[in-house]
């Protein structure tokens, strides 16, 4: 019986064989690696991946699709909302002692950003991530300062990952076709990221970009004053003009507390 895509799950199934082959080549799976696929759907990507890996863990929320996937002995099926999955625990169960987890998937576009932030909590156990996403989301992820795409997502992810757009995917590659262009992003965690309080950085960046068109003295400047910040930071510019490294350094300074007089 043909599966009808469910709008509430944001289901758009990848059908273009050339695109599927391109994604698999970008991922370059090798036998014995520990890998998790988010949203396997009708197994278009799952099948070529598991053929190369030997075993694959998949996370599928749709009950009917999960039941179909359980027919394959090479798959471990986790029937769950991905935002409720503990990836640190998955890594413990899937990885050998020296291994880290590889994560791939065609992410539901309606919750792609929450998924990216959820995975940030497990970044220490992850080797790399390859995701199909709305192209405009990837543009924001990899954006440079002083561009309209540069924002909170850019800063938070560029702190922790080296990222690149590896493949463009047009709407006709899916059934049903989405109304937007898609792309595949590669995300590789930095081995030695700047050490900081991620919650503090998140709050700092959220405040900074809360009013993009205003100078930072109206937003971040007031936030810094409320924290008795005595360091130096130029608030006579807009949030999009501040490079990632400066946000990271500021988060470290704020965490250190007021400087002695």
C-alpha positions in Angstrom: 0.0 0.0 0.0 1.4 3.4 -1.1 2.4 5.7 1.8 0.6 9.1 1.7 3.0 11.9 2.8 1.7 13.5 6.0 1.8 17.3 6.0 1.9 17.4 9.8 5.3 15.6 9.8 6.6 17.8 7.0 7.1 14.7 4.7 8.7 15.2 1.3 10.3 12.0 0.1 13.5 12.1 -1.9 13.1 10.3 -5.2 15.9 11.5 -7.6 18.4 8.7 -8.0 21.2 11.1 -9.1 20.7 13.3 -6.0 20.6 10.2 -3.7 23.9 9.0 -5.2 25.4 12.5 -4.8 24.4 12.6 -1.1 25.8 9.1 -0.4 29.1 10.1 -2.1 29.2 13.3 0.1 28.7 11.2 3.3 31.1 8.5 2.2 29.9 5.8 4.6 32.3 3.0 5.5 31.6 -0.5 6.9 31.5 -0.6 10.6 30.9 3.1 11.2 28.2 4.1 13.7 25.6 6.1 12.0 22.1 7.5 12.7 19.7 8.6 10.1 17.0 11.1 11.1 13.7 10.8 9.1 14.4 7.8 6.8 10.9 8.0 5.3 10.7 5.5 2.4 14.3 4.5 2.8 15.6 6.2 -0.4 18.8 7.1 1.4 18.6 4.3 4.0 19.1 1.5 1.6 22.4 2.7 0.0 23.7 3.7 3.4 23.1 0.4 5.1 24.5 -1.5 2.1 27.8 0.2 2.8 27.7 0.3 6.6 26.3 -3.1 7.4 24.1 -1.6 10.2 22.2 1.7 10.6 20.1 3.2 13.4 17.1 5.2 12.1 14.8 7.6 13.9 11.3 7.7 12.5 8.2 9.4 14.1 5.6 8.1 11.6 4.2 4.9 13.1 3.4 3.3 9.7 6.9 4.0 8.3 8.6 2.7 11.5 6.6 -0.5 11.2 7.8 -1.0 7.6 11.4 -0.2 8.5 11.4 -2.9 11.3 11.2 -5.5 8.6 14.9 -5.0 7.8 17.2 -6.8 10.2 20.2 -4.4 9.5 18.2 -1.5 10.9 17.7 -0.5 14.5 14.5 1.6 14.5 13.9 4.3 17.1 10.2 5.3 16.8 10.3 8.8 18.4 10.2 12.5 18.0 13.9 13.3 17.2 13.8 16.2 19.7 13.2 13.7 22.5 16.1 11.4 21.5 19.2 11.4 23.7 22.0 11.2 21.2 24.6 10.8 23.9 22.9 7.6 24.9 22.5 6.5 21.3 26.3 7.0 20.9 27.0 4.9 24.0 24.8 2.1 22.6 26.1 2.3 19.0 29.8 3.2 19.1 32.9 1.2 19.8 35.2 2.7 22.4 37.2 5.0 20.0 34.2 5.8 17.7 32.0 8.8 17.4 28.5 9.0 15.9 27.9 10.1 12.3 24.4 11.7 11.9 22.6 12.1 8.6 19.1 12.9 7.4 16.5 14.7 5.4 15.3 16.9 8.2 11.7 18.1 8.5 11.9 21.7 7.4 9.3 22.9 9.9 11.5 21.8 12.9 15.0 21.9 11.3 16.4 24.7 13.5 15.3 23.1 16.8 16.9 19.8 15.7 20.2 21.5 15.0 20.2 23.1 18.4 19.2 19.8 20.0 22.2 18.1 18.4 24.5 20.9 19.7 23.9 19.4 23.1 25.5 16.1 21.9 28.3 17.5 19.8 31.1 16.0 21.8 30.0 12.4 20.7 29.4 13.3 17.1 32.0 12.9 14.3 30.1 14.7 11.6 26.6 15.6 10.3 25.2 15.7 6.8 21.7 17.1 6.5 19.2 17.9 3.7 17.7 21.3 4.6 15.9 24.2 3.1 18.6 26.1 1.2 17.8 29.4 2.9 18.5 27.8 6.3 21.9 26.5 5.1 22.6 30.0 3.7 22.0 31.4 7.2 24.1 28.6 8.8 27.2 29.4 6.7 26.7 33.2 6.3 29.5 35.7 6.8 29.2 38.9 8.9 27.7 42.0 7.3 25.3 40.0 5.2 21.5 39.7 5.5 21.7 36.0 6.2 24.1 36.3 9.1 22.3 35.9 12.5 21.9 33.9 15.6 22.0 30.6 13.8 25.2 31.5 12.1 27.0 32.5 15.3 25.8 29.5 17.4 26.7 26.9 14.8 29.9 28.5 13.5 31.2 28.5 17.1 31.1 24.7 17.1 31.2 23.4 13.5 33.1 23.8 10.3 30.3 23.9 7.7 29.9 23.8 3.9 27.1 23.6 1.4 27.9 20.4 -0.6 25.0 19.9 -2.9 22.0 21.8 -4.4 18.7 19.9 -4.5 15.8 21.3 -6.6 12.1 20.8 -5.6 11.5 18.2 -8.4 13.8 15.8 -6.6 11.0 15.1 -4.0 7.5 13.7 -3.9 5.6 15.8 -3.2 7.9 18.7 -4.3 8.4 21.3 -1.6 7.9 25.0 -2.5 11.5 25.8 -1.7 15.0 24.9 -2.9 16.9 22.5 -0.8 20.6 21.7 -0.2 22.9 19.4 1.7 25.2 20.7 4.4 28.2 19.1 5.9 28.9 19.9 9.6 32.1 18.8 11.2 32.6 19.7 14.9 35.8 21.5 15.8 38.2 19.4 17.8 39.2 22.4 20.1 36.3 24.9 20.1 36.4 28.1 22.2 35.5 27.0 25.7 32.5 29.0 27.0 29.0 28.9 28.7 26.7 27.9 25.8 23.6 29.2 27.6 25.3 32.5 28.1 26.4 32.7 24.5 22.9 31.8 23.3 21.3 34.6 25.5 23.9 37.1 24.4 23.4 36.4 20.7 19.6 36.3 21.1 19.6 39.8 22.6 22.1 41.1 20.0 19.9 40.0 17.1 16.6 40.9 18.7 16.5 44.2 16.8 18.7 43.7 13.8 18.3 47.2 12.4 19.2 49.0 15.5 22.7 49.7 16.9 23.8 47.3 19.6 23.8 50.0 22.2 20.0 49.8 22.2 20.0 46.0 22.9 23.2 44.3 23.8 24.6 47.5 25.3 21.8 47.6 27.9 22.1 43.9 28.5 25.8 44.3 29.2 25.2 47.3 31.6 22.7 45.2 33.5 25.4 42.6 34.1 27.9 45.3 35.3 30.1 44.6 32.3 33.3 46.7 32.5 35.2 45.4 29.5 35.5 46.9 26.1 33.0 46.1 23.3 32.0 48.4 20.5 28.2 48.7 20.6 28.1 51.5 17.9 27.4 48.9 15.2 24.7 46.5 14.3 24.6 42.8 15.3 25.3 41.5 11.8 28.6 43.5 11.7 30.2 41.6 14.6 32.3 38.5 13.7 31.7 35.2 15.4 35.1 35.4 17.2 34.1 38.7 18.8 30.8 37.2 20.2 32.7 34.3 21.6 35.3 36.6 23.3 32.5 38.7 24.7 30.8 35.7 26.2 34.0 34.7 27.9 34.5 38.2 29.3 30.9 38.3 30.6 31.3 34.9 32.2 34.5 36.0 33.9 32.6 38.8 35.7 33.4 42.5 36.3 37.0 43.4 36.0 38.6 44.8 39.1 38.9 48.6 39.3 
